[in-house]
Amino acid sequence: MKHMKKAIYVLILPLVVVSGLVFANSEIKNETKPSPKPLAIANKKAARDDMKKWEASPDGIKFKEWEVSPEGKKVHASADKIRKYIKAFTNMEAVVTSLTFQRANGKSSGPKWLIVSINGEEYMMQFSPKDFQQLNSLKVNDKIIVRSHYAGYSPNHPYLIISGDYIERNSKILFKHDFSKNNRC
C-alpha cells in the first residue's frame, strides 16, 4: 500500500507541475493580448462626429442631394452590380468604350480615364499619365479582363470609379498595380 501511494504521488506530481505551467502560460498569453483600447472607441466617435460635420457642410449637403438624384441612384446601382467581384478581386469581362474621356474643366495634363462597359453598365478607371502609357495598345471595343480592389463615387463623375488594379487582353497582362509601393494604396 505504501508503494502504491508513492506511485500515485509520482504520477500526480508531474501532472500538477505540467498543468501549473500550462495555466501560467495561458495567463501570460492573456496578459499580452491587447484589450479593447479606449482610444479606438474615441477614434470611432471622433470619425462619426467628423462625418456628421461634413454632412452638414455645403459639400456634404451637395453629396447627399446627389445620392438621392437619378444620377446618384444609377451610380449606386452600378456599384451593387459589381460589388461581389471587387470584394473577391475576381475577373470582370469588360469592353473598352472610351480612351479619351476628359472631365469638364479637367486639365489635359491631369489623370487619364479609361471608360469600360461591364454587363451593360459604364465604369471609369483613372490612371496617371505614366500608367496610362501601358494601355496605349487598347482600342475602343477591345474586350479586356479587369480586376479591382476598390470602387468609389463622386457627384463630379458620371460613372462609378473603379480602380484598375489589373487589366488583361487576350491572356496578356497590360497593367498590374504594384501594391508594394505607396503603402499598398
C-alpha positions as CSV (number, residue, x, y, z in Angstrom):
1,M,0.0,0.0,0.0
2,K,2.9,2.3,0.8
3,H,4.5,1.7,-2.6
4,M,1.1,2.3,-4.2
5,K,0.8,5.7,-2.6
6,K,4.3,6.7,-3.7
7,A,3.5,5.5,-7.3
8,I,0.3,7.7,-7.3
9,Y,2.3,10.7,-6.0
10,V,5.0,10.1,-8.6
11,L,2.3,10.1,-11.3
12,I,0.3,13.0,-9.9
13,L,3.2,15.3,-9.2
14,P,4.3,15.7,-12.9
15,L,0.6,16.2,-13.8
16,V,0.3,19.0,-11.3
17,V,3.6,20.6,-12.5
18,V,2.6,20.5,-16.2
19,S,-0.9,21.8,-15.5
20,G,0.6,24.6,-13.5
21,L,2.9,25.5,-16.3
22,V,0.0,25.4,-18.9
23,F,-2.1,27.6,-16.6
24,A,0.8,30.1,-16.1
25,N,1.5,30.2,-19.8
26,S,-2.2,30.9,-20.6
27,E,-2.1,33.7,-18.1
28,I,0.9,35.2,-19.8
29,K,-0.7,35.0,-23.2
30,N,-3.9,36.6,-21.9
31,E,-1.9,39.5,-20.4
32,T,-0.1,40.1,-23.7
33,K,-3.3,40.3,-25.8
34,P,-4.3,43.8,-26.4
35,S,-7.5,44.8,-24.7
36,P,-10.1,47.0,-26.5
37,K,-8.5,50.4,-26.2
38,P,-10.5,53.4,-25.1
39,L,-8.6,55.3,-27.8
40,A,-10.0,53.1,-30.6
41,I,-13.5,53.9,-29.3
42,A,-12.7,57.5,-29.0
43,N,-11.3,57.5,-32.6
44,K,-14.5,55.9,-33.9
45,K,-16.6,58.5,-32.1
46,A,-14.4,61.3,-33.5
47,A,-14.7,59.9,-37.0
48,R,-18.5,59.8,-36.6
49,D,-18.5,63.4,-35.4
50,D,-16.3,64.5,-38.3
51,M,-18.7,62.7,-40.7
52,K,-21.7,64.5,-39.2
53,K,-19.9,67.8,-39.5
54,W,-19.0,67.1,-43.2
55,E,-22.6,66.0,-43.9
56,A,-23.8,69.4,-42.6
57,S,-21.3,71.3,-44.7
58,P,-22.2,72.6,-48.2
59,D,-20.2,69.8,-49.8
60,G,-21.8,67.1,-47.7
61,I,-25.3,68.5,-48.4
62,K,-24.5,68.6,-52.2
63,F,-23.3,65.0,-52.0
64,K,-26.4,63.8,-50.1
65,E,-28.6,65.5,-52.7
66,W,-26.6,63.8,-55.5
67,E,-27.0,60.4,-53.8
68,V,-30.8,60.6,-54.0
69,S,-30.8,62.1,-57.5
70,P,-31.4,59.8,-60.5
71,E,-27.7,60.1,-61.4
72,G,-26.6,59.1,-57.9
73,K,-29.0,56.2,-57.7
74,K,-27.7,55.0,-61.1
75,V,-24.1,55.1,-59.9
76,H,-25.0,53.3,-56.6
77,A,-26.9,50.6,-58.6
78,S,-23.9,50.0,-60.8
79,A,-21.8,49.6,-57.7
80,D,-24.2,46.9,-56.4
81,K,-23.8,45.0,-59.7
82,I,-20.0,44.5,-59.3
83,R,-19.6,44.5,-55.5
84,K,-19.0,40.8,-55.3
85,Y,-16.3,40.9,-58.0
86,I,-14.5,43.8,-56.2
87,K,-14.8,42.1,-52.8
88,A,-13.3,38.9,-54.1
89,F,-10.9,40.6,-56.6
90,T,-12.1,38.4,-59.4
91,N,-12.2,38.8,-63.2
92,M,-14.8,41.1,-64.7
93,E,-15.2,41.0,-68.5
94,A,-15.3,44.5,-69.9
95,V,-15.4,46.3,-73.3
96,V,-13.5,49.5,-73.8
97,T,-15.9,52.3,-74.7
98,S,-13.6,55.3,-74.5
99,L,-9.9,56.1,-74.2
100,T,-10.2,59.8,-74.5
101,F,-12.7,60.8,-71.8
102,Q,-12.0,64.0,-70.1
103,R,-14.0,65.6,-67.3
104,A,-15.5,69.0,-67.8
105,N,-13.0,71.6,-66.6
106,G,-10.3,68.9,-66.3
107,K,-6.7,69.5,-67.1
108,S,-5.3,67.9,-70.3
109,S,-2.1,67.0,-68.3
110,G,-4.2,65.5,-65.5
111,P,-5.2,61.9,-64.9
112,K,-6.2,59.8,-67.8
113,W,-9.5,57.9,-67.9
114,L,-10.5,54.6,-69.4
115,I,-14.2,54.0,-69.7
116,V,-15.4,50.4,-69.9
117,S,-18.7,48.6,-70.1
118,I,-19.3,45.7,-67.7
119,N,-22.6,43.8,-68.1
120,G,-24.1,46.8,-69.9
121,E,-23.0,49.4,-67.3
122,E,-20.4,52.1,-67.8
123,Y,-17.5,52.4,-65.4
124,M,-14.5,54.7,-65.1
125,M,-10.9,53.9,-64.3
126,Q,-8.4,56.6,-63.5
127,F,-4.7,56.3,-64.3
128,S,-1.7,58.6,-64.1
129,P,-0.3,59.6,-67.5
130,K,2.7,57.3,-66.9
131,D,0.5,54.2,-66.0
132,F,-1.9,55.0,-68.9
133,Q,1.0,54.6,-71.3
134,Q,1.0,50.9,-70.6
135,L,-2.5,50.8,-72.0
136,N,-1.6,52.5,-75.3
137,S,-2.4,49.4,-77.3
138,L,-6.0,49.4,-76.3
139,K,-8.7,50.5,-78.8
140,V,-12.4,51.1,-78.4
141,N,-14.4,47.8,-78.5
142,D,-11.4,45.8,-77.2
143,K,-12.5,43.1,-74.8
144,I,-10.5,43.1,-71.6
145,I,-10.4,41.4,-68.2
146,V,-10.4,43.8,-65.3
147,R,-9.8,43.2,-61.6
148,S,-10.4,45.9,-59.0
149,H,-9.9,46.2,-55.2
150,Y,-11.9,49.4,-54.9
151,A,-14.8,51.4,-56.2
152,G,-15.8,54.9,-55.4
153,Y,-18.3,57.6,-56.5
154,S,-18.4,61.3,-56.7
155,P,-21.0,63.8,-57.9
156,N,-18.3,65.2,-60.2
157,H,-18.2,61.9,-62.2
158,P,-20.9,60.4,-64.4
159,Y,-20.0,56.8,-63.6
160,L,-18.7,54.6,-60.8
161,I,-15.0,54.9,-60.5
162,I,-13.2,51.5,-60.1
163,S,-9.5,51.0,-59.5
164,G,-7.8,49.5,-62.5
165,D,-5.6,47.2,-60.4
166,Y,-5.3,44.5,-63.2
167,I,-6.0,44.7,-66.9
168,E,-5.6,41.8,-69.3
169,R,-6.3,41.4,-73.0
170,N,-6.1,38.1,-74.9
171,S,-4.4,36.5,-71.8
172,K,-1.7,39.1,-71.8
173,I,-1.3,41.4,-68.8
174,L,-1.4,45.0,-69.9
175,F,-1.4,46.6,-66.5
176,K,-0.9,45.3,-62.9
177,H,-0.9,47.7,-59.9
178,D,2.2,47.2,-57.8
179,F,0.9,47.2,-54.2
180,S,4.4,47.0,-52.7
181,K,4.6,50.8,-53.4
182,N,2.7,53.6,-51.7
183,N,1.7,51.7,-48.6
184,R,-0.4,49.2,-50.6
185,C,-2.6,52.0,-51.9
